Amino acid sequence: MNTDIKDLKVLIVDDEESVRSTLSRLLRHYKMVPSTANNAEKALKRLKNGETYDCMILDLLMPEMNGKELIQKLKEENLFPLNRVIVLTAVHHADNATAYIQYGCAGYCGKPFENKRILEQIWRACGLSVNKDELDALV
């Protein structure tokens, strides 16, 4: 299985410290390199400054610029490939998931999230093969 997740750089954009912290711990456990931004503006600034990431986990509901607005800017300014963005939200609607995936995002996870689901979404977003048995063994 091509699951070389070590050193994958993941940008976590969420206004909730507990979510950023939990995701960061999970990713570090699997030898990934998490970076965090507590709002969309900071994430946008990092990307405009040339920082690169293998994928992004993006909360939709944030104050000021929300995740949907950031996705639009990413697309308009060609700053980050949408097929490497995983949408994360506390608002669960099947229509939302379908809409973001049709828009070009890699995946959609609800809060609270399952570790296995986030890891699987990261692998898929980064173009890595996912073997369910091996994924089950990791989590």
DSSP file (Angstrom, degrees, kcal/mol; ACC not computed):
  #  RESIDUE AA STRUCTURE BP1 BP2  ACC     N-H-->O    O-->H-N    N-H-->O    O-->H-N    TCO  KAPPA ALPHA  PHI   PSI    X-CA   Y-CA   Z-CA
    1    1 A M              0   0    0      0, 0.0     2,-1.6     0, 0.0   129,-0.0   0.000 360.0 360.0 360.0 132.1    0.0    0.0    0.0
    2    2 A N        +     0   0    0      1,-0.1   127,-1.0     2,-0.1     0, 0.0  -0.625 360.0 136.4 -85.3  81.7    1.3    3.4   -0.9
    3    3 A T        +     0   0    0     -2,-1.6     2,-2.3   125,-0.2     3,-0.2  -0.316  13.1 157.8-122.7  48.9    0.6    5.1    2.4
    4    4 A D        +     0   0    0      1,-0.2    -2,-0.1   119,-0.1   124,-0.0  -0.501   8.9 155.0 -75.3  81.1    3.8    7.1    3.0
    5    5 A I    >   +     0   0    0     -2,-2.3     3,-2.2     2,-0.1    -1,-0.2   0.609  27.8 118.3 -86.9 -12.6    2.1    9.5    5.3
    6    6 A K  T 3  S+     0   0    0      1,-0.3    26,-0.2    -3,-0.2    25,-0.1  -0.324  85.0   7.8 -58.7 132.5    5.3   10.4    7.1
    7    7 A D  T 3  S+     0   0    0     24,-3.2    -1,-0.3     1,-0.3     2,-0.2   0.508  83.7 154.7  73.5   7.7    6.2   14.1    6.7
    8    8 A L    <   -     0   0    0     -3,-2.2    25,-3.5    23,-0.1     2,-0.6  -0.499  40.9-135.0 -62.3 132.0    2.9   15.0    5.0
    9    9 A K  E     -a   33   0A   0     -2,-0.2    45,-2.7    23,-0.2    46,-1.5  -0.829  26.4-175.8 -95.9 119.7    2.3   18.7    5.7
   10   10 A V  E     -ab  34  55A   0     23,-2.0    25,-2.6    -2,-0.6     2,-0.6  -0.964  16.7-150.3-122.6 125.5   -1.2   19.4    6.7
   11   11 A L  E     -ab  35  56A   0     44,-2.3    46,-2.9    -2,-0.5     2,-0.6  -0.848  11.4-159.8 -94.4 122.6   -2.7   22.9    7.4
   12   12 A I  E     -ab  36  57A   0     23,-3.2    25,-2.5    -2,-0.6     2,-0.6  -0.913   7.0-172.4-104.7 118.6   -5.5   22.8    9.9
   13   13 A V  E     +ab  37  58A   0     44,-3.2    46,-2.9    -2,-0.6     2,-0.3  -0.920  29.0 128.9-116.5 105.7   -7.8   25.9    9.8
   14   14 A D        -     0   0    0     23,-1.9     6,-0.1    -2,-0.6    48,-0.1  -0.973  53.2-141.5-157.1 139.5  -10.3   26.0   12.6
   15   15 A D  S    S+     0   0    0     -2,-0.3     2,-0.7    46,-0.3    23,-0.1   0.594  82.0  89.1 -80.5  -9.9  -11.2   28.7   15.1
   16   16 A E     >  -     0   0    0      1,-0.2     4,-2.2     2,-0.0     3,-0.4  -0.801  64.0-157.2 -93.5 117.9  -11.6   26.1   17.9
   17   17 A E  H  > S+     0   0    0     -2,-0.7     4,-2.8     1,-0.2     5,-0.2   0.876  92.9  57.8 -57.8 -39.8   -8.3   25.5   19.8
   18   18 A S  H  > S+     0   0    0      1,-0.2     4,-2.3     2,-0.2    -1,-0.2   0.876 107.9  46.3 -63.1 -37.0   -9.5   22.1   21.0
   19   19 A V  H  > S+     0   0    0     -3,-0.4     4,-2.7     2,-0.2     5,-0.3   0.936 113.4  48.0 -69.8 -46.5  -10.0   20.9   17.4
   20   20 A R  H  X S+     0   0    0     -4,-2.2     4,-2.3     1,-0.2    -2,-0.2   0.915 115.1  46.7 -58.9 -42.8   -6.6   22.3   16.2
   21   21 A S  H  X S+     0   0    0     -4,-2.8     4,-2.4     2,-0.2    -2,-0.2   0.919 113.0  47.5 -67.1 -45.5   -4.9   20.6   19.2
   22   22 A T  H  X S+     0   0    0     -4,-2.3     4,-2.2    -5,-0.2    -2,-0.2   0.929 115.0  45.3 -63.1 -46.5   -6.7   17.3   18.8
   23   23 A L  H  X S+     0   0    0     -4,-2.7     4,-2.8     2,-0.2     5,-0.2   0.910 111.4  53.2 -64.6 -41.6   -5.9   17.1   15.1
   24   24 A S  H  X S+     0   0    0     -4,-2.3     4,-2.6    -5,-0.3     5,-0.2   0.927 109.9  47.8 -59.7 -45.8   -2.3   18.2   15.6
   25   25 A R  H  X S+     0   0    0     -4,-2.4     4,-2.1     2,-0.2    -1,-0.2   0.924 112.3  49.8 -60.4 -45.0   -1.7   15.4   18.1
   26   26 A L  H  X S+     0   0    0     -4,-2.2     4,-1.1     1,-0.2    -2,-0.2   0.933 113.3  45.2 -60.2 -47.4   -3.3   12.8   15.8
   27   27 A L  H  <>S+     0   0    0     -4,-2.8     5,-2.9     1,-0.2     3,-0.4   0.900 111.7  51.2 -67.2 -40.5   -1.2   13.9   12.8
   28   28 A R  H ><5S+     0   0    0     -4,-2.6     3,-2.0     1,-0.2    -1,-0.2   0.878 102.9  61.2 -63.0 -35.9    2.0   14.1   14.8
   29   29 A H  H 3<5S+     0   0    0     -4,-2.1    -1,-0.2     1,-0.3    -2,-0.2   0.855 107.5  44.5 -56.9 -35.7    1.3   10.5   16.1
   30   30 A Y  T 3<5S-     0   0    0     -4,-1.1    -1,-0.3    -3,-0.4    -2,-0.2   0.121 124.0-105.9 -97.8  19.9    1.4    9.3   12.5
   31   31 A K  T < 5S+     0   0    0     -3,-2.0   -24,-3.2     1,-0.2    -3,-0.2   0.684  74.4 139.8  67.4  21.3    4.5   11.4   11.8
   32   32 A M      < -     0   0    0     -5,-2.9    -1,-0.2   -26,-0.2   -23,-0.2  -0.455  55.1-120.9 -85.3 169.2    2.7   14.0    9.8
   33   33 A V  E     -a    9   0A   0    -25,-3.5   -23,-2.0    -2,-0.1     2,-0.2  -0.861  30.3-165.6-116.5  95.6    3.6   17.7   10.1
   34   34 A P  E     -a   10   0A   0      0, 0.0     2,-0.3     0, 0.0   -23,-0.2  -0.580   8.3-174.5 -83.6 144.5    0.6   19.8   11.2
   35   35 A S  E     -a   11   0A   0    -25,-2.6   -23,-3.2    -2,-0.2     2,-0.4  -0.964  14.3-149.9-126.4 148.7    0.5   23.5   11.0
   36   36 A T  E     -a   12   0A   0     -2,-0.3     2,-0.4   -25,-0.2   -23,-0.2  -0.904  17.8-175.3-126.1 152.1   -2.5   25.5   12.4
   37   37 A A  E     -a   13   0A   0    -25,-2.5   -23,-1.9    -2,-0.4    -2,-0.0  -0.990  17.7-151.3-138.0 132.8   -4.3   28.7   11.7
   38   38 A N  S    S+     0   0    0     -2,-0.4     2,-0.3   -25,-0.2   -25,-0.1   0.440  80.3  22.0 -88.4   2.9   -7.1   29.9   13.9
   39   39 A N  S  > S-     0   0    0      1,-0.1     4,-1.6    23,-0.1     3,-0.2  -0.985  80.1-108.5-158.9 166.3   -8.9   31.7   11.1
   40   40 A A  H  > S+     0   0    0     25,-0.7     4,-2.7    23,-0.3     5,-0.2   0.841 113.0  60.2 -66.4 -34.7   -9.2   31.8    7.4
   41   41 A E  H  > S+     0   0    0      1,-0.2     4,-2.4     2,-0.2    -1,-0.2   0.906 105.3  48.2 -62.3 -41.4   -7.3   35.1    7.0
   42   42 A K  H  > S+     0   0    0      2,-0.2     4,-2.2     1,-0.2    -1,-0.2   0.898 111.9  49.6 -65.9 -39.6   -4.2   33.6    8.6
   43   43 A A  H  X S+     0   0    0     -4,-1.6     4,-2.2     2,-0.2    -2,-0.2   0.927 111.2  49.5 -63.4 -44.1   -4.4   30.6    6.4
   44   44 A L  H  X S+     0   0    0     -4,-2.7     4,-2.5     1,-0.2    -2,-0.2   0.902 109.7  51.4 -61.5 -42.1   -4.7   32.8    3.3
   45   45 A K  H  X S+     0   0    0     -4,-2.4     4,-1.8     2,-0.2    -1,-0.2   0.914 108.6  51.4 -62.4 -43.3   -1.7   34.9    4.4
   46   46 A R  H  <>S+     0   0    0     -4,-2.2     5,-2.3     1,-0.2    -1,-0.2   0.923 112.0  46.4 -60.0 -44.6    0.4   31.8    4.8
   47   47 A L  H ><5S+     0   0    0     -4,-2.2     3,-1.5     1,-0.2    -1,-0.2   0.901 111.2  51.1 -66.3 -40.3   -0.5   30.5    1.3
   48   48 A K  H 3<5S+     0   0    0     -4,-2.5    -1,-0.2     1,-0.3    -2,-0.2   0.795 105.0  58.5 -67.0 -26.6    0.1   34.0   -0.2
   49   49 A N  T 3<5S-     0   0    0     -4,-1.8    -1,-0.3    -5,-0.2    -2,-0.2   0.394 125.5-102.2 -83.0   3.9    3.5   34.0    1.5
   50   50 A G  T < 5 +     0   0    0     -3,-1.5    -3,-0.2     1,-0.3    -2,-0.1   0.519  67.3 152.8  93.3   4.9    4.4   30.8   -0.3
   51   51 A E      < -     0   0    0     -5,-2.3     2,-0.4    -6,-0.2    -1,-0.3  -0.454  31.2-149.3 -67.0 142.2    4.0   28.2    2.4
   52   52 A T        -     0   0    0     -2,-0.1     2,-0.3    28,-0.0     3,-0.1  -0.886  17.1-179.4-119.7 148.1    3.1   24.8    0.9
   53   53 A Y        -     0   0    0     -2,-0.4   -43,-0.2     1,-0.1     3,-0.1  -0.973  32.2-136.6-141.4 152.6    1.0   22.0    2.3
   54   54 A D  S    S-     0   0    0    -45,-2.7     2,-0.3    -2,-0.3   -44,-0.2   0.818  89.2 -11.8 -78.9 -32.5    0.1   18.5    1.1
   55   55 A C  E     -b   10   0A   0    -46,-1.5   -44,-2.3    -3,-0.1     2,-0.4  -0.981  61.6-133.9-159.3 169.2   -3.5   19.1    2.2
   56   56 A M  E     -bc  11  85A   0     28,-2.6    30,-3.4    -2,-0.3     2,-0.6  -0.989   2.8-154.0-131.5 136.3   -5.8   21.3    4.3
   57   57 A I  E     -bc  12  86A   0    -46,-2.9   -44,-3.2    -2,-0.4     2,-0.5  -0.963  27.3-169.4-107.3 119.1   -8.4   20.5    6.8
   58   58 A L  E     -bc  13  87A   0     28,-3.1    30,-3.2    -2,-0.6     2,-0.2  -0.940  18.7-144.6-124.9 120.6  -10.8   23.5    6.8
   59   59 A D  E     - c   0  88A   0    -46,-2.9    30,-0.2    -2,-0.5     3,-0.1  -0.567   8.8-153.8 -73.9 140.9  -13.6   24.3    9.2
   60   60 A L  S    S+     0   0    0     28,-1.6     7,-2.2    -2,-0.2     2,-1.1   0.878  78.1  64.1 -83.3 -39.7  -16.6   25.9    7.5
   61   61 A L        +     0   0    0     27,-0.3   -46,-0.3     5,-0.2    -1,-0.2  -0.726  66.7 134.3 -97.3  97.7  -18.0   27.9   10.4
   62   62 A M        -     0   0    0     -2,-1.1   -23,-0.1    -3,-0.1   -24,-0.0  -0.968  55.0-102.2-136.4 152.0  -15.6   30.6   11.5
   63   63 A P  S    S+     0   0    0      0, 0.0     2,-0.5     0, 0.0   -23,-0.3  -0.246  93.2   5.8 -69.0 165.2  -16.0   34.3   12.4
   64   64 A E  S    S+     0   0    0    -25,-0.1     2,-0.6   -24,-0.1    -2,-0.1  -0.498 136.6  21.5  62.3-112.5  -15.0   36.9    9.9
   65   65 A M  S    S-     0   0    0     -2,-0.5   -25,-0.7    -4,-0.1   -24,-0.2  -0.747  86.3-152.4 -84.5 121.8  -14.0   35.0    6.7
   66   66 A N     >  -     0   0    0     -2,-0.6     4,-2.0   -27,-0.1    -5,-0.2  -0.316  29.2 -97.5 -88.6 176.8  -15.7   31.6    6.9
   67   67 A G  H  > S+     0   0    0     -7,-2.2     4,-2.5     1,-0.2     5,-0.2   0.860 122.0  54.9 -63.1 -37.3  -14.5   28.4    5.3
   68   68 A K  H  > S+     0   0    0     -8,-0.6     4,-2.0     1,-0.2    -1,-0.2   0.904 108.6  48.8 -63.6 -40.7  -16.7   28.7    2.2
   69   69 A E  H  > S+     0   0    0     -9,-0.2     4,-2.1     2,-0.2    -1,-0.2   0.883 110.4  51.4 -66.4 -38.3  -15.3   32.2    1.5
   70   70 A L  H  X S+     0   0    0     -4,-2.0     4,-2.9     2,-0.2     5,-0.2   0.919 107.4  52.8 -64.5 -42.7  -11.8   30.8    1.9
   71   71 A I  H  X S+     0   0    0     -4,-2.5     4,-2.2     1,-0.2    -2,-0.2   0.918 108.6  50.7 -57.5 -43.4  -12.5   28.1   -0.6
   72   72 A Q  H  X S+     0   0    0     -4,-2.0     4,-3.0     1,-0.2    -1,-0.2   0.915 111.5  47.3 -61.6 -43.4  -13.8   30.7   -3.0
   73   73 A K  H  X S+     0   0    0     -4,-2.1     4,-2.8     2,-0.2     6,-0.3   0.897 109.3  53.9 -65.1 -40.5  -10.6   32.7   -2.6
   74   74 A L  H  X>S+     0   0    0     -4,-2.9     5,-1.5     1,-0.2     6,-0.6   0.912 114.3  42.3 -58.5 -41.9   -8.4   29.6   -3.0
   75   75 A K  H ><5S+     0   0    0     -4,-2.2     3,-0.6    -5,-0.2    -2,-0.2   0.946 116.1  46.7 -70.8 -48.8  -10.2   28.9   -6.3
   76   76 A E  H 3<5S+     0   0    0     -4,-3.0    -2,-0.2     1,-0.2    -3,-0.2   0.887 122.4  34.9 -61.3 -41.5  -10.2   32.5   -7.6
   77   77 A E  H 3<5S-     0   0    0     -4,-2.8    -1,-0.2    -5,-0.2    -2,-0.2   0.397 101.7-129.0 -97.7   2.0   -6.6   33.2   -6.8
   78   78 A N  T <<5 +     0   0    0     -3,-0.6    -3,-0.2    -4,-0.5    -4,-0.1   0.904  60.5 141.8  51.6  47.5   -5.4   29.6   -7.6
   79   79 A L      < +     0   0    0     -5,-1.5    -4,-0.1     1,-0.3    -5,-0.1   0.734  66.1   7.6 -91.1 -25.6   -3.6   29.5   -4.2
   80   80 A F  S    S-     0   0    0     -6,-0.6     2,-0.3    -9,-0.1    -1,-0.3  -0.967  82.4-102.9-158.4 137.1   -4.3   25.9   -3.2
   81   81 A P    >   -     0   0    0      0, 0.0     3,-1.8     0, 0.0    -6,-0.1  -0.480  22.7-147.2 -68.8 125.1   -5.8   22.9   -5.1
   82   82 A L  G >  S+     0   0    0     -2,-0.3     3,-2.1     1,-0.3    24,-0.9   0.785  94.3  71.3 -63.0 -26.5   -9.3   22.3   -3.9
   83   83 A N  G 3  S+     0   0    0      1,-0.3    -1,-0.3    22,-0.3    22,-0.1   0.415  97.6  52.2 -73.1   7.1   -8.9   18.6   -4.4
   84   84 A R  G <  S+     0   0    0     -3,-1.8   -28,-2.6    42,-0.1     2,-0.5   0.162  88.4 101.5-120.6  14.4   -6.6   18.7   -1.4
   85   85 A V  E <   -c   56   0A   0     -3,-2.1    21,-1.8    19,-0.2    22,-1.3  -0.890  53.3-162.5-104.2 126.8   -9.1   20.5    0.9
   86   86 A I  E     -cd  57 107A   0    -30,-3.4   -28,-3.1    -2,-0.5     2,-0.3  -0.943  16.2-140.8-106.8 118.9  -11.0   18.5    3.5
   87   87 A V  E     -cd  58 108A   0     20,-2.7    22,-3.2    -2,-0.6     2,-0.4  -0.639  17.9-169.9 -83.0 134.0  -14.1   20.3    4.8
   88   88 A L  E     +cd  59 109A   0    -30,-3.2   -28,-1.6    -2,-0.3     2,-0.3  -0.991  16.3 154.9-126.3 127.6  -14.7   19.9    8.5
   89   89 A T  E     - d   0 110A   0     20,-2.0    22,-2.0    -2,-0.4   -30,-0.0  -1.000  48.2-140.0-155.2 154.1  -17.9   21.2   10.1
   90   90 A A  S    S+     0   0    0     -2,-0.3     2,-0.8    20,-0.2    20,-0.1   0.590  87.6  86.8 -85.0 -12.9  -20.3   20.7   13.0
   91   91 A V        -     0   0    0      2,-0.0     2,-0.7    -3,-0.0    -1,-0.1  -0.801  69.5-159.2 -92.8 107.9  -23.3   21.2   10.7
   92   92 A H        +     0   0    0     -2,-0.8     2,-0.3    19,-0.1     3,-0.1  -0.789  28.1 145.5 -95.7 113.3  -24.1   17.8    9.2
   93   93 A H     >  -     0   0    0     -2,-0.7     4,-1.8     1,-0.1     3,-0.4  -0.964  43.7-144.7-144.1 128.3  -26.1   17.8    6.0
   94   94 A A  H  > S+     0   0    0     -2,-0.3     4,-2.4     1,-0.2     5,-0.2   0.862 104.1  58.6 -59.4 -34.8  -25.7   15.3    3.2
   95   95 A D  H  > S+     0   0    0      1,-0.2     4,-2.6     2,-0.2    -1,-0.2   0.886 103.7  51.8 -62.7 -38.1  -26.4   18.2    0.7
   96   96 A N  H  > S+     0   0    0     -3,-0.4     4,-2.5     2,-0.2     5,-0.3   0.935 109.5  49.0 -62.9 -46.1  -23.4   20.1    2.1
   97   97 A A  H  X S+     0   0    0     -4,-1.8     4,-2.1     1,-0.2     5,-0.2   0.939 113.8  45.9 -59.6 -47.7  -21.1   17.2    1.7
   98   98 A T  H  X S+     0   0    0     -4,-2.4     4,-2.7     1,-0.2    -1,-0.2   0.912 111.9  52.1 -61.5 -43.6  -22.2   16.6   -1.9
   99   99 A A  H  X S+     0   0    0     -4,-2.6     4,-1.8     1,-0.2    -2,-0.2   0.916 111.4  45.3 -62.5 -44.7  -22.0   20.3   -2.8
  100  100 A Y  H  X>S+     0   0    0     -4,-2.5     5,-2.6     2,-0.2     4,-0.8   0.869 114.1  48.5 -69.7 -35.9  -18.4   20.6   -1.5
  101  101 A I  H ><5S+     0   0    0     -4,-2.1     3,-0.7    -5,-0.3    -2,-0.2   0.911 112.2  48.8 -69.9 -40.6  -17.2   17.5   -3.2
  102  102 A Q  H 3<5S+     0   0    0     -4,-2.7    -2,-0.2     1,-0.2    -1,-0.2   0.842 106.0  58.7 -64.8 -31.7  -18.9   18.6   -6.5
  103  103 A Y  H 3<5S-     0   0    0     -4,-1.8    -1,-0.2    -5,-0.2    -2,-0.2   0.727 130.5 -95.3 -69.7 -21.2  -17.2   21.9   -6.1
  104  104 A G  T <<5S+     0   0    0     -4,-0.8   -19,-0.2    -3,-0.7    -3,-0.2   0.393  75.6 141.3 124.6  -2.0  -13.9   20.1   -6.1
  105  105 A C      < -     0   0    0     -5,-2.6    -1,-0.3   -22,-0.1   -22,-0.3  -0.364  53.7-127.3 -71.7 153.8  -13.0   19.6   -2.4
  106  106 A A  S    S-     0   0    0    -21,-1.8     2,-0.3   -24,-0.9   -20,-0.2   0.860  73.7 -29.3 -70.5 -37.5  -11.4   16.2   -1.5
  107  107 A G  E     -d   86   0A   0    -22,-1.3   -20,-2.7    -7,-0.1     2,-0.4  -0.963  48.6-124.5-169.4-179.8  -13.7   15.3    1.3
  108  108 A Y  E     -d   87   0A   0     -2,-0.3     2,-0.4   -22,-0.2   -20,-0.2  -0.987  20.3-177.1-147.1 125.8  -16.1   16.3    4.0
  109  109 A C  E     -d   88   0A   0    -22,-3.2   -20,-2.0    -2,-0.4     2,-0.2  -0.983  17.1-137.9-128.6 140.4  -16.1   15.3    7.7
  110  110 A G  E     -d   89   0A   0     -2,-0.4   -20,-0.2   -22,-0.2     4,-0.1  -0.557  34.9 -83.9 -89.2 158.8  -18.5   16.1   10.5
  111  111 A K  S    S+     0   0    0    -22,-2.0     2,-0.1    -2,-0.2   -19,-0.1  -0.889 114.1  45.3-102.2 139.4  -17.6   17.1   14.0
  112  112 A P  S    S-     0   0    0      0, 0.0     2,-0.2     0, 0.0    -2,-0.2   0.584  94.8-161.1 -70.7 148.0  -17.1   15.3   16.2
  113  113 A F        -     0   0    0     -2,-0.1     2,-0.4    -4,-0.1    -2,-0.1  -0.627  16.5-124.0-100.8 156.4  -14.9   13.4   13.8
  114  114 A E     >  -     0   0    0     -2,-0.2     4,-2.2    -4,-0.1     3,-0.2  -0.831  18.6-132.8 -95.2 136.2  -13.5    9.9   13.9
  115  115 A N  H  > S+     0   0    0     -2,-0.4     4,-2.7     1,-0.2     5,-0.2   0.900 107.2  54.0 -53.5 -44.0   -9.7    9.6   13.7
  116  116 A K  H  > S+     0   0    0      1,-0.2     4,-2.4     2,-0.2    -1,-0.2   0.902 108.0  49.7 -59.9 -41.8  -10.0    6.8   11.1
  117  117 A R  H  > S+     0   0    0     -3,-0.2     4,-2.4     2,-0.2    -1,-0.2   0.913 111.4  48.0 -65.9 -43.3  -12.2    9.0    8.9
  118  118 A I  H  X S+     0   0    0     -4,-2.2     4,-2.5     2,-0.2    -2,-0.2   0.934 112.7  48.6 -63.6 -45.4   -9.8   12.0    9.0
  119  119 A L  H  X S+     0   0    0     -4,-2.7     4,-2.6     1,-0.2    -2,-0.2   0.918 111.7  49.5 -61.0 -43.3   -6.8    9.8    8.2
  120  120 A E  H  X S+     0   0    0     -4,-2.4     4,-2.4    -5,-0.2    -1,-0.2   0.912 110.9  49.9 -62.2 -42.2   -8.6    8.2    5.3
  121  121 A Q  H  X S+     0   0    0     -4,-2.4     4,-2.8     2,-0.2    -2,-0.2   0.899 110.3  50.4 -63.4 -40.9   -9.6   11.7    4.0
  122  122 A I  H  X S+     0   0    0     -4,-2.5     4,-2.0     2,-0.2     6,-0.2   0.941 110.6  49.0 -63.0 -47.6   -6.0   12.9    4.3
  123  123 A W  H  <>S+     0   0    0     -4,-2.6     5,-2.9     1,-0.2    -2,-0.2   0.933 114.1  45.6 -58.0 -46.4   -4.7    9.9    2.4
  124  124 A R  H ><5S+     0   0    0     -4,-2.4     3,-1.6     1,-0.2    -1,-0.2   0.920 110.8  52.8 -64.2 -43.3   -7.2   10.3   -0.4
  125  125 A A  H 3<5S+     0   0    0     -4,-2.8    -1,-0.2     1,-0.3    -2,-0.2   0.839 110.6  48.4 -61.4 -32.4   -6.6   14.1   -0.6
  126  126 A C  T 3<5S-     0   0    0     -4,-2.0    -1,-0.3    -5,-0.2    -2,-0.2   0.357 118.4-111.4 -91.6   6.0   -2.9   13.4   -1.0
  127  127 A G  T < 5 +     0   0    0     -3,-1.6     2,-0.3     1,-0.2    -3,-0.2   0.733  67.9 145.1  75.4  22.4   -3.5   10.8   -3.7
  128  128 A L      < -     0   0    0     -5,-2.9    -1,-0.2    -6,-0.2  -125,-0.2  -0.677  54.2-107.0 -94.5 148.9   -2.3    7.9   -1.5
  129  129 A S        -     0   0    0   -127,-1.0     2,-0.5    -2,-0.3    -1,-0.1  -0.470  30.3-150.1 -70.9 142.3   -3.8    4.4   -1.7
  130  130 A V        -     0   0    0     -2,-0.2     2,-0.6  -129,-0.0     3,-0.1  -0.970   9.8-168.4-120.7 120.8   -6.0    3.4    1.2
  131  131 A N     >  -     0   0    0     -2,-0.5     4,-2.7     1,-0.1     5,-0.2  -0.942  14.8-149.5-106.3 116.4   -6.3   -0.2    2.3
  132  132 A K  H  > S+     0   0    0     -2,-0.6     4,-2.8     1,-0.2     5,-0.2   0.858  95.1  52.4 -56.0 -40.5   -9.2   -0.5    4.8
  133  133 A D  H  > S+     0   0    0      2,-0.2     4,-1.7     1,-0.2    -1,-0.2   0.928 113.0  43.6 -64.2 -44.3   -7.5   -3.4    6.7
  134  134 A E  H  > S+     0   0    0      2,-0.2     4,-1.4     1,-0.2    -2,-0.2   0.877 113.3  52.2 -69.0 -36.3   -4.3   -1.5    7.2
  135  135 A L  H  X S+     0   0    0     -4,-2.7     4,-1.6     1,-0.2     3,-0.4   0.925 108.3  51.2 -63.4 -44.0   -6.2    1.6    8.1
  136  136 A D  H  < S+     0   0    0     -4,-2.8    -1,-0.2     1,-0.2    -2,-0.2   0.873 107.8  53.4 -59.1 -37.8   -8.2   -0.3   10.7
  137  137 A A  H  < S+     0   0    0     -4,-1.7    -1,-0.2     1,-0.2    -2,-0.2   0.804 107.7  51.3 -69.0 -29.3   -4.9   -1.6   12.1
  138  138 A L  H  <        0   0    0     -4,-1.4    -1,-0.2    -3,-0.4    -2,-0.2   0.848 360.0 360.0 -75.8 -33.6   -3.5    1.9   12.5
  139  139 A V     <        0   0    0     -4,-1.6    -1,-0.2    -5,-0.1    -2,-0.2   0.437 360.0 360.0 -99.8 360.0   -6.4    3.4   14.4
